[in-house]
Amino acid sequence: MKPIYIRKETNNGIRKIMADMPYLVTYKKIRLPKWQWEEGLYVPYKPERTNVDFEKYFLQKDKIINEDEHHYFFNFPFKAEQFEPVAV
């Protein structure tokens, strides 16, 4: 699976946070450290509809399915081929 980046649009451009890939592949959930979470984080994806290029899946507080002392956990409702390729 190729790396997946969580993004945040800022005044200076787009900030990228690499998703925890071993956890994502094993459990099919996004694990994000609490210190990295902020409003406006999203994952760009290509929906199954053919007439749309990309949409943003926002990681909001109401989408948190679980949390521990250091991490938030979000569902991962996509296939790997639905993600936008990213140049690092």
Protein Blocks (a to p, Z undefined) as FASTA:
>chain_A
ZZdddddddfkbccdddddfklmmmnopacddfklgcehiacddddfbfkbcbdcddddf
klpgbdcfkbccdddfbcfklpccddZZ
